[in-house]
Amino acid sequence: MNQTERFYKIDQMLNDRGVVSFQILLDGLGVSRATLKRDHTTKRVGAQYELPGLWFSAEEIHALLTMQHLLANLDTGGLLGPHIKPLLSRLTALIGVADNLAEEVVKRIRILTVGARQVHLDSFQAIGSALLRRKRLVVQYNARGSGEKTEREISPQRLIHYRDNWYIDAWCHLRNELRSFSIDAIQRVELLEEKAKDVPEKALNDVLGSGYGIFSGKDVKWATLEFSPLRARWVASEKWHSKQVGIMLEGGSYELKVP
């Protein structure tokens, strides 16, 4: 850890705790007493040091670049990539401790998607903007089940990423009820200046919280599944649904109830 990193760490610890003992600083920085005393003297006598406005340690840069790669690859379209690319360039320039770090992250991490449908960036941006600005949208929606195309005015409530695909929970002013729309099935988007209707979160969860895709809808029924002892440990270790109920049975089998 170089001196700038140590100064950064010391400032972090002081900001978090207010008062920090010499021993805590030693333990946190992992340096000798002599090094810490020199750092303290440098700051106490007014020597000039400056921490850049946007400065991260090498470990933090690694974490940020890894998160960027995960976010940019949430779906096959890489929807966040164009917006994060400028930040990625700045982070790559800031690190200064490894060559081609961003390329190394891309090479070493793979995100594999199954069943992801293509989403157009323009539609995604417009929906996200309306959602955060609390504005209404007019959309042309292609219902895959019936093949029907309808134009609807909607008030977006929340974005959902479920099983590699994006959905928008919204109040549909055409049907006068809450609906979940698959964003890839939205073929045209027009942003309106009219204020969006706000729906309480409890109502959203009651109507749309049971699931998405083929599992969506208010008419919820429960399935009870029993797994053999051979598969029980695998099934029990995974989360299949937010409201699932699972118990280990006598003999080592596993019972799973899901809506």
N, C-alpha and C positions, 0 to 999 in steps of 0.2 A: 504494500500500500504506500503510494507516494505521499508527499506532504500535502498536496492539494486535496487528495482523497481524505487524509486525516483531518484537515481543517473542516472539510465538508461533513465528516462523521461527527466531529466535536460539536459543530453548530447544530446538527440534527439532534444530538443527545441533549444539548442545552435547551433547545426549543421544546423538546418533548417533556423534559423533567424540571427545567428551571435551575436546579442545583444538582450537580453531579460530583461525586467524590473522586479523588485521584485514583483510587483503586478500581472504581467502576470504569473510568476512562481507560486505564491500563488493560482491563479485561476486554473491553469492547473494541479497542484498537489493535490489541495483540502486538504491542511494541514494548521496548525496554523503558525503564524509568528515565534513563538519560535522554532517549528520543522524545518522550512526552514532555520532559522539562524544557528541552530546546524549543519544541513547538509552543509551549506555554510562554516562554521568554519572548519568542518572536512576536506573538500576539500582544503580550503585555507592554512591551516597549514601543508599540505603535508601528512596528515594521509593516510595510505595505503588503497586503495579500488580498486577493479578490476571488470570489467564487462566481463563475459565470451564471447568468440568469437561468439558463437551461443546461444543467450539468448532471451527469449520471456516472456512477461507477461502472466498471466493465461488466460486473455481474448484472447490474440493472439494465444495461444496454442489451445484454444477451436475453434477458427476460422479455424486454420490450419488443425486440426483433422477433422472438419466438411467438409472442402474442399476436404481433402483426401478421405473421405468416398464417397462424391459425384463423384469425379473423378474415383475412383476404381469401381464404380457401373454404369458408363455411359452405359455399355452394359452388357449382361448376362455373357460374358466371363470374366469380370473384368480384362481387358487387362493391366491396369496400376498397379493393385494390387501388383504383384511380385516386381516391381521396387520401389514402395512407401513404402513397408513393412519395410525395414531397417530404413527409415526416420521416419516412424510412431513409431518404437521402441525408437528411440532417443528422439522424441518429448514427448512420454509418460514418459520417464525417467526424462526429463528436468522439467516437470511441477511441480512435487513434492507437489501438493496441493489437489489431489483427488486420490482415489484408483480406479484402473481399468477404467480410463477415456475413453480410446479407446473403450473398450467394451460397455461403456455407450453410446457413440456416435453411435455405430453400432446398439444398441438396440433401441435408440430413433428416429433414422432417417430411413425412408424407401424410396427407389427409385423404382418405379414400371414402367417397360418397356412394351410396347405393340408392337408386331411385330418385335422384335429384332432378327436378325439372327446370328448364331454362327460364330465367327471369330477366326481363329487359331492364337495364340500368335506369333509363329515363322514368319508367313507371315506378320503380322502387324509390327513386329520389323524390318524386312528386308525392307518393304516399307517405314517406317518412317526413317530408316537410309539412304536409297537412296534419299529420298526427301530432307533431310537436308544437305547431302553431295553433292547433285546435281549430282548424278550418274544415269545411265540407269538401267533398269530391263528387264529381260526376264520372262514373266509370262505365265502360262497356264490358259486360261480364259474360263469359262463355261457360255455361254450366255443363260440365263433362257428362254428368249422368243423363241429362235429357237432350243435350246438344243445343239447347235454347240459348239465344243471345239476347240479352236485355240491357237497357241503359238504366242505371240506377244512381240515385243521389245517396251518398253514404256519409256518416260521421265516424271517422276512424277512432278506435278506442285504444288498441294496443297491437304491436307486432309480435308474432309468434314464430319461432324457428323450431319446427317439429319434423323429425325424421328426414333431415336434409332438405326440407322445403319450407318456404315462407308463407305465412297466412296473416291476414289482417282481420282482427275482430272489429266489427263496426255495427252501428245502428243503421239499418236499411230503411230509408224513408219511403221506398216503394212498397215494401212488405210491412212496414211499421213494426219491426221487431229486430232483435239482435241476430246477426248472421256472421258466419266465418267465411271469408273469401280467400281462395287460393290465389296468391299474387300472380302466378304464372298464367292463370286463366283470365286475368284482367288485360284486355287488349287495347284500351284507350283510357287515358286519365286526363281530367280537366280540374284544375284547382279553382275553387270558389272562394270568395271573400266572406261568405256567410259563416257565422260562428257555428262550430260543431256542437251537436247535442252531446252532453256528458252523461254517461251511464255509470252508476255506482259500481265499484269493483265487486261487491258481493253479488250483484245481479249478473255481472259478466261471468263470475265463477259458477254461479248456479246454472246458467244457461249453457255456457260454452266451456266450462272447466272440466267436463268429463273426458274430453279427448278431441282429436283432430283427424283429418282425413276420413277414412271409412268409419272411424269410431265417434264422429261428432254427432251432436243432436241432444235434445232434451229427454227423449224416451230411452232412459238408461235401464238396461237389464244386467244382471250379474252372472258371470260364468265362474264355475268352480272346477279347477283343474288339479289332478293329482299326478305327481311325478315320482318315478321309481327312485329307490335309494341311489342308484347309479347316477341319476341326473339331478337329484335333489340339491346337492351342494352348489352346483352351477346355477340353478334357477333361483335358489334362495339368496345368492350373493348379488343378484342384479335387481335394479328397480325397473319394473315394467309399467307401472302406473302410479300416479301420485296418491291414489286412494286404495292401493292394493292391500290385501290382508293375507298374510302367509303364516302358516304354523307347521312345525315339524311333527310328523305323526309317528306313532309307535311302529318300530321296525325300520325307521330311517327314511320313509317316504315323506313327500312334502306336498302340502295342500295350499294352493294359491287361488284367492278369490279376487277377480278384477271386474270393474264395470265395463 
